[in-house]
Amino acid sequence: MKNHLMAAAAVLALMSASSVAYAGDQADVKALKAQAAELKKQNAALEQRLNKLETQQAADASASPTDFLAQVTKGPLPVVLDDGPICWKGICINGAIDGGLAWAQHGAPLNAKYYNGNGMLTSQANRPYFGFNPNGLGSSQIGIKGSVEILPGWSGVFTANTYFNPQSGQLQNAPGSLVDNQGLPVAARSLSADGSRGGQAFNDQLFVGVSSKDFGTLTFGRHRTFATDLVVAYDATGGASAYSLLGYSGSYVSGLGYTGDGRWDNSLKYKVSYGPARFGAMYKFIDGNGGSNWGNTTCLIGSTGCPVGTVNGTTVPRVFYARHNDAAQFDLGASYGGFDIDGVIGYYHQATTGAALSSLQLSGTSTFTPPLPGAALTTVGNNNSGTLSGTAQDATGGAIGAKYTWNQWKFYAGWAHLISHNPADPVGIGSQNDQGGYVYSSVNNRAFPRARLLDTEWFGVRYAWDPKTDIVAQYVHVGQNNYYTNTPAGAVAANCGGTNAVRASSCSGYINQFGAYVDYHFTKRFDVYGGVSYSNFAGGLAAGYFYNTNWTPSVGARFVF
């Protein structure tokens, strides 16, 4: 009996232990399931955060990628980092201010509206200059941008940014600088030229759209063109106006032959990346009016004694023209290892370059010159104050840029080929420019009796001396063909010999420009720089210039946030 009782007790003990073990296993399973559920939840949150960051990064790809700190393996940093201190719920305020001192061998006084200094030779340069040098490494600016998730994997994005001049506090306004110099002889003018910022409230960019990690970013509004993005990414200086011809003027690459073409109003821009490859397309819609063939005089055409609206004594009826200023650009690029490359092609119909009025034009004379064939029509008695003289063209072209990073070195190279024709559709008097809405009171629609071919090549290097110091150098060459002709009838004869004063701008010519500087970063936000620029203009590209060369050493400081 004793043995039976001991056996029963053993069986009961074994059953109890099994039950406890089973209960423990059940508890472990339950705990593991809870941990797995928590991990899934954390993983989903991390994936959502990653998608948001990638979407925001794609939306911010248009920011100027100027180098601040020398980086060995990474590409250029944005002008303002979105992880900076002035961000709230995906919305960030950013800005920069840049200024210094420069001495120019041949320079001109600064203009309160114009954003460049005397880093390059200009047509106004006729005396030595020493003084303030604005925006040497990059434009002074203030802006806001943001990215907010609206659906899983989709974000709403926007950018609003404007450039200003540190020497005056005024918004950057290139066409306005031309108006400031209207009626003055060239030797008496301050620095001025046409450009892609015309004093608008948001003269850099203003757009809104949607962005997806998988499907890319689509925005509408005012954009920098892909050609402008290419210059900033593949110019060794980042487009520094004090040391790079490409950054000083948009006439050679970023504007595809027309400096005002660097930014487009009323445009769509789409960008998408897939693995190492990227693609972009943008289109500018037609806007504004096409003007007419005579000025704004109140004299009724055809009335007795009316001195306007006639050609060789024959009355000419007033004709109004339709606007055809649409444009498009496409970008294709890739990044692999330390190598980056992008190519851009595009066109711009009725691209019109502005110029300051002569004293005769300011007094009320307006001239409409149609494409060949056809005689020019001159009217007098107009109110031309505050207007511009314009040269119209149909512009097409393309550019390619490449960059290779090797240890502390970055090597840059690029080439652009630009073609200008007389516009297929005339631009008339009274039409507005595409930057700031300035009116043209005289327009030349036949400046290109033959196609103008403009080629630009550049080579640059950036060396990281240490984590705080960059040494940068770049060479730019521009070449232009001889596109003038003495025939057919009506074409203006051009003189390609003699001095710059009598030489025609349609003659062949070239530009050589070299810039080098050292950039030292005290902090991520504050750096100082110093260097020199040399520019040499010749042939048709120096037409109307007082001198052919210019040396400009300069120093400066920049603060960003």
C-alpha positions in Angstrom: 0.0 0.0 0.0 2.9 2.3 0.9 4.4 1.8 -2.6 1.1 2.5 -4.3 0.7 5.8 -2.3 4.2 6.9 -3.2 3.6 6.2 -6.9 0.3 8.2 -6.8 2.1 11.1 -5.2 4.8 11.0 -7.9 2.2 11.0 -10.6 0.4 14.0 -9.0 3.7 15.9 -8.6 4.6 15.3 -12.3 1.2 16.4 -13.4 1.5 19.6 -11.3 4.9 20.4 -12.7 3.7 19.9 -16.2 0.8 22.2 -15.5 3.1 24.9 -14.2 5.5 24.5 -17.1 2.6 24.8 -19.5 1.3 27.9 -17.8 4.8 29.3 -17.9 5.0 28.6 -21.6 1.7 30.2 -22.2 2.9 33.3 -20.3 6.1 33.4 -22.4 4.1 33.1 -25.6 1.8 35.9 -24.5 4.8 38.1 -23.6 6.5 37.4 -26.9 3.4 38.2 -28.8 3.1 41.5 -26.9 6.7 42.3 -27.6 6.3 41.4 -31.3 3.2 43.7 -31.5 5.1 46.5 -29.9 8.1 46.0 -32.2 5.7 46.1 -35.2 4.2 49.3 -33.9 7.7 50.9 -33.4 8.8 49.6 -36.9 5.7 51.2 -38.5 6.4 54.5 -36.7 10.1 54.4 -37.8 9.1 53.6 -41.4 6.6 56.5 -41.4 9.2 58.8 -40.0 11.7 57.6 -42.7 9.2 58.2 -45.5 8.5 61.7 -44.2 12.2 62.6 -44.0 12.9 61.2 -47.5 9.9 63.1 -48.8 11.1 66.3 -47.2 14.6 65.7 -48.5 13.2 65.3 -52.1 11.2 68.5 -51.7 14.3 70.4 -50.6 16.5 69.3 -53.4 16.0 72.7 -55.1 17.9 74.5 -52.3 21.2 76.0 -53.3 23.8 73.2 -52.6 26.7 75.6 -51.7 29.5 73.9 -49.7 29.8 75.2 -46.1 32.0 72.6 -44.5 34.5 70.6 -46.6 33.2 67.1 -46.8 35.2 64.2 -48.1 32.6 61.7 -49.1 29.4 63.7 -49.1 28.0 66.1 -51.8 27.5 69.8 -51.2 25.2 70.9 -48.3 22.1 73.0 -48.7 22.4 76.7 -48.1 20.3 76.2 -44.9 20.0 72.9 -43.2 16.4 71.8 -42.4 17.5 70.4 -39.1 18.5 73.8 -37.9 17.1 75.5 -34.8 14.4 77.5 -36.5 12.0 74.7 -37.4 8.5 73.9 -36.1 6.3 71.0 -37.3 8.0 70.6 -40.6 8.2 74.4 -41.4 11.6 76.1 -41.4 12.8 79.6 -41.7 16.1 80.1 -43.4 18.4 82.9 -44.6 21.8 84.2 -45.3 23.7 87.4 -45.5 27.0 87.9 -47.4 29.2 90.9 -47.9 32.8 92.1 -47.9 35.4 94.4 -49.6 36.8 94.3 -53.1 39.3 96.3 -55.2 38.7 96.2 -59.0 41.2 97.2 -61.7 38.3 98.4 -63.8 35.0 98.8 -62.0 31.9 100.9 -61.6 29.8 102.2 -58.6 27.4 99.8 -57.0 23.7 100.0 -57.6 21.2 99.7 -54.7 19.0 97.2 -56.7 21.7 95.2 -58.6 23.0 92.2 -56.7 26.6 91.8 -58.1 29.8 93.6 -57.4 32.8 94.2 -59.6 34.1 90.6 -59.7 33.8 90.5 -63.5 34.5 93.0 -66.3 31.3 94.9 -67.3 30.5 97.5 -70.0 30.2 100.2 -67.4 33.7 99.5 -65.9 35.9 102.6 -66.6 37.8 103.3 -63.4 39.5 101.6 -60.4 37.1 100.7 -57.6 37.5 100.0 -53.9 34.6 99.4 -51.6 31.8 97.1 -50.5 31.3 93.8 -52.4 27.9 92.2 -52.0 26.9 88.6 -52.2 30.4 87.3 -53.0 29.8 83.6 -52.3 26.0 83.6 -52.5 23.0 85.8 -52.5 21.8 87.3 -49.2 18.3 85.9 -48.7 15.4 85.1 -46.4 12.8 82.4 -46.9 10.4 79.8 -45.5 9.7 76.3 -46.6 7.9 73.2 -45.3 6.8 69.7 -45.8 3.7 68.3 -44.0 2.4 64.7 -44.4 -1.2 64.8 -45.9 -1.6 61.1 -46.7 0.5 58.0 -45.9 3.6 58.4 -48.1 2.5 61.8 -49.5 3.4 65.3 -48.3 2.3 68.8 -49.1 5.4 71.0 -49.8 6.0 74.7 -50.3 8.9 77.2 -50.7 8.8 81.0 -50.5 12.2 82.7 -50.8 13.5 86.2 -51.7 16.9 87.7 -52.3 18.0 91.1 -51.1 21.1 93.3 -51.3 23.1 93.8 -48.1 24.5 97.2 -49.2 21.0 98.7 -49.4 18.4 96.4 -47.9 16.4 96.5 -51.2 15.1 93.4 -52.9 17.3 92.3 -55.8 16.0 93.9 -59.0 18.2 93.6 -62.1 15.7 95.3 -64.5 15.2 98.0 -62.0 18.9 98.8 -62.0 18.6 99.3 -65.8 15.8 101.8 -65.2 17.9 103.6 -62.7 20.5 104.2 -65.5 18.1 105.2 -68.3 19.2 108.1 -70.4 22.7 108.1 -69.0 25.9 107.7 -71.1 27.5 104.3 -70.3 30.5 105.9 -68.6 28.2 107.5 -66.0 26.2 104.4 -65.2 26.4 102.3 -62.0 26.6 98.5 -62.2 23.5 97.2 -63.9 22.3 94.4 -66.2 19.2 92.3 -66.9 18.6 89.3 -64.7 16.2 86.8 -63.3 15.3 88.7 -60.1 13.0 91.7 -60.8 12.1 93.1 -57.4 9.2 90.7 -56.8 8.2 90.0 -53.2 9.5 86.5 -53.7 12.1 87.0 -56.4 13.9 83.7 -56.0 11.2 81.0 -55.7 7.5 80.7 -54.7 5.8 77.3 -55.3 3.5 74.8 -53.7 2.9 71.1 -54.5 3.0 67.5 -53.4 5.8 65.1 -52.9 6.1 61.3 -52.6 9.0 59.0 -52.0 7.9 56.7 -54.8 6.4 59.1 -57.3 8.5 62.2 -57.0 7.7 65.9 -56.4 5.3 68.1 -58.5 5.1 71.8 -57.8 3.5 74.9 -59.4 4.6 78.5 -59.2 7.9 80.3 -59.6 10.9 78.0 -59.9 14.6 78.0 -60.6 15.2 76.2 -63.9 17.1 72.9 -64.1 19.9 74.8 -65.8 20.2 77.1 -62.8 20.2 74.0 -60.5 23.0 72.5 -62.7 25.2 75.6 -62.3 24.9 75.6 -58.5 25.6 71.8 -58.3 28.4 71.6 -60.8 30.2 74.9 -60.5 33.1 74.4 -58.1 32.3 77.7 -56.4 28.6 76.9 -56.1 27.8 79.9 -58.3 29.8 82.5 -56.4 29.4 85.8 -58.1 32.8 87.1 -56.9 34.8 84.2 -58.4 32.7 82.5 -61.2 31.4 84.0 -64.4 28.6 81.3 -64.3 27.4 82.7 -61.0 27.8 86.3 -62.0 25.7 86.1 -65.1 22.9 83.7 -66.3 23.7 84.5 -69.9 26.1 81.6 -70.3 24.5 78.5 -68.7 21.6 79.0 -66.2 19.6 81.2 -68.6 20.4 79.2 -71.7 21.5 82.3 -73.5 19.0 84.7 -71.9 19.9 85.9 -68.4 16.3 86.4 -67.4 15.5 82.8 -68.1 17.0 81.5 -64.8 13.7 81.6 -63.0 10.2 81.0 -64.4 6.8 82.3 -63.2 3.6 80.4 -63.9 5.5 77.0 -64.3 5.2 73.4 -63.3 8.3 71.4 -62.1 8.5 67.7 -61.7 11.4 65.7 -60.2 11.7 61.9 -59.5 14.5 59.6 -58.5 14.8 55.8 -59.0 17.9 54.2 -57.5 20.9 56.1 -58.7 19.0 57.8 -61.6 16.9 61.0 -61.6 14.7 62.7 -64.0 13.0 66.1 -64.2 10.7 68.1 -66.5 9.4 71.6 -66.2 7.1 73.8 -68.4 6.3 77.5 -68.4 2.8 78.6 -69.5 2.2 81.6 -71.7 1.5 84.8 -69.8 1.5 88.6 -70.3 0.7 90.5 -73.5 2.6 90.6 -76.9 2.5 94.4 -77.4 2.1 96.2 -80.7 4.2 97.8 -83.5 4.2 101.4 -82.2 4.5 103.2 -78.9 2.2 104.7 -76.4 1.9 108.2 -77.9 -1.5 109.9 -77.6 -1.1 111.2 -81.2 -3.8 109.6 -83.3 -2.2 107.7 -86.1 -3.1 109.0 -89.5 -4.2 112.4 -88.3 -3.0 115.6 -90.0 0.5 116.5 -88.8 0.9 113.4 -86.6 4.6 112.6 -86.6 4.2 109.0 -85.5 3.2 105.7 -87.2 4.8 106.3 -90.6 7.5 104.6 -92.6 8.9 106.7 -95.5 5.8 108.9 -95.4 3.4 105.9 -95.5 0.9 105.5 -92.7 1.2 102.1 -90.9 -1.7 100.7 -89.1 -1.3 99.6 -85.5 -1.0 95.8 -85.1 -1.2 93.9 -81.8 0.7 90.7 -81.3 -0.1 87.5 -79.5 2.1 86.4 -76.6 4.1 83.1 -77.2 6.5 83.0 -74.3 6.2 79.4 -73.3 9.3 77.4 -72.3 10.3 73.9 -71.3 13.4 72.1 -69.8 14.3 68.5 -69.1 16.9 67.0 -66.8 18.4 63.5 -66.7 21.1 62.6 -64.2 22.6 59.9 -62.0 24.9 59.4 -59.0 27.1 56.4 -58.5 29.9 56.1 -56.0 31.8 59.4 -56.0 30.5 60.3 -59.5 27.6 62.7 -60.3 26.3 63.8 -63.7 23.3 65.8 -65.0 22.3 66.9 -68.5 19.7 69.6 -69.3 18.0 70.6 -72.6 15.4 73.2 -73.2 13.9 76.1 -75.1 12.3 79.5 -74.4 10.1 81.3 -77.0 10.2 85.1 -77.1 13.0 85.4 -74.6 13.7 89.1 -74.3 16.8 90.7 -72.8 16.4 94.2 -71.4 18.7 97.2 -71.7 18.7 100.8 -70.3 17.2 103.4 -72.5 19.4 105.9 -74.5 18.8 109.6 -74.0 16.9 109.6 -77.4 14.6 106.8 -76.3 14.0 108.4 -72.9 12.9 111.6 -74.7 10.0 109.7 -76.3 11.4 107.8 -79.4 10.3 104.2 -79.7 11.4 101.7 -82.4 9.8 98.4 -83.3 12.1 96.3 -85.5 10.3 93.2 -86.9 12.0 90.0 -88.0 13.1 90.0 -91.6 11.7 90.9 -94.0 10.1 94.2 -93.0 11.1 97.8 -92.3 11.5 99.2 -88.7 8.8 101.5 -87.4 9.8 104.5 -85.3 7.3 106.6 -83.3 7.9 109.7 -81.3 6.1 111.6 -78.5 5.9 108.6 -76.3 6.1 108.5 -72.5 9.0 106.0 -72.0 10.0 106.8 -68.5 10.5 103.7 -66.4 10.6 101.4 -69.4 13.3 99.2 -71.1 14.7 98.5 -74.5 14.5 94.9 -75.4 16.1 92.3 -77.8 13.9 89.3 -78.5 15.0 85.8 -79.5 13.9 82.2 -79.6 16.5 80.4 -77.4 17.3 76.7 -77.4 20.2 74.8 -75.9 21.6 72.4 -73.4 24.2 71.9 -70.8 25.9 69.0 -69.0 27.8 69.0 -65.7 29.8 66.3 -64.0 31.5 66.0 -60.6 33.8 63.4 -59.1 34.7 63.1 -55.4 38.0 61.4 -54.4 39.1 61.6 -50.8 39.5 65.4 -50.0 39.2 66.3 -53.7 36.2 67.3 -55.8 36.6 67.8 -59.5 34.0 69.6 -61.6 33.5 70.0 -65.4 30.8 71.2 -67.7 29.8 72.3 -71.1 26.8 74.3 -72.5 25.8 75.0 -76.1 23.2 77.7 -76.7 21.5 78.8 -79.9 19.6 82.1 -80.5 17.3 82.9 -83.5 15.1 85.8 -84.3 11.7 85.1 -82.7 9.2 83.3 -84.9 6.5 85.5 -83.3 7.4 89.2 -82.8 7.5 90.8 -79.4 5.9 94.2 -79.6 6.2 97.6 -77.9 4.2 97.6 -74.7 4.9 94.0 -73.8 6.2 93.2 -70.4 9.4 91.4 -69.4 9.3 88.1 -67.6 10.9 89.4 -64.4 9.1 92.2 -62.5 6.7 93.2 -65.3 8.7 96.1 -66.8 7.4 97.4 -70.1 9.5 97.4 -73.3 9.2 100.8 -75.2 11.6 99.7 -78.1 12.0 96.1 -79.3 14.5 94.6 -81.8 13.2 91.3 -83.3 16.0 90.8 -85.8 19.2 90.9 -83.8 20.2 87.5 -85.1 20.4 87.5 -88.9 22.2 84.2 -88.5 22.0 81.8 -85.6 24.1 82.8 -82.7 26.1 79.9 -81.2 27.4 80.3 -77.7 29.6 77.6 -76.1 30.8 77.6 -72.5 33.2 75.2 -70.9 34.4 75.1 -67.3 36.7 73.1 -65.1 37.0 73.4 -61.3 38.4 71.8 -58.2 37.6 72.0 -54.5 40.1 70.7 -51.9 39.4 70.1 -48.3 42.6 71.3 -46.6 41.1 70.4 -43.2 37.5 70.0 -41.8 37.1 73.8 -41.7 39.0 75.0 -44.8 38.2 74.7 -48.5 40.5 75.8 -51.3 38.6 76.4 -54.6 39.6 77.2 -58.1 37.8 77.4 -61.5 38.4 78.3 -65.1 35.6 79.3 -67.5 35.9 79.8 -71.3 33.1 81.2 -73.5 33.2 81.4 -77.3 30.8 83.0 -79.7 30.5 82.7 -83.5 30.3 85.5 -86.0 26.6 85.8 -86.7 26.4 89.2 -88.4 25.7 89.7 -92.1 25.4 92.7 -94.5 22.6 91.0 -96.4 19.7 90.6 -97.0 18.4 94.1 -97.4 17.6 95.8 -94.2 20.2 94.0 -92.1 22.6 96.4 -90.3 26.2 96.2 -91.4 28.5 95.2 -88.6 32.1 96.3 -88.0 34.3 93.5 -86.5 37.5 95.5 -86.6 38.8 98.5 -84.7 38.1 99.3 -81.1 35.5 97.9 -78.7 33.5 101.2 -79.1 32.8 100.6 -82.8 32.8 96.8 -82.8 29.4 95.0 -83.2 28.2 92.6 -80.5 27.4 90.1 -83.4 31.1 89.6 -84.1 32.9 86.5 -83.0 34.6 86.7 -79.6 35.6 85.0 -76.4 35.8 85.3 -72.6 38.4 83.8 -70.3 37.7 83.9 -66.6 39.6 82.4 -63.6 38.7 82.6 -60.0 40.3 81.1 -56.8 39.6 81.6 -53.1 40.0 80.1 -49.6 36.9 79.6 -47.5 37.4 79.2 -43.7 34.5 78.1 -41.4 34.6 79.3 -37.8 31.3 77.4 -37.3 28.7 75.7 -39.5 26.9 79.0 -39.7 29.7 81.5 -40.1 32.6 81.6 -42.6 35.1 84.0 -44.0 36.7 83.9 -47.5 39.3 85.7 -49.6 40.4 85.3 -53.2 40.8 86.8 -56.7 39.0 86.8 -60.0 40.5 87.6 -63.5 38.3 88.2 -66.5 39.3 88.9 -70.1 36.7 89.8 -72.8 37.5 90.0 -76.6 35.8 90.5 -80.0 32.0 90.8 -80.1 31.7 89.8 -76.5 33.6 93.0 -75.6 31.7 95.3 -77.9 31.0 98.6 -76.2 33.4 97.9 -73.3 36.0 100.5 -72.2 38.6 97.8 -71.3 39.2 94.2 -72.0 40.5 92.9 -68.7 39.8 93.1 -65.0 41.5 91.9 -61.8 39.4 91.8 -58.6 40.8 90.6 -55.3 38.1 90.4 -52.6 37.4 89.3 -49.0 34.1 88.7 -47.3 32.1 87.0 -44.6 28.9 85.1 -44.6 26.3 84.1 -42.0 23.6 81.5 -42.6 20.7 80.2 -40.5 
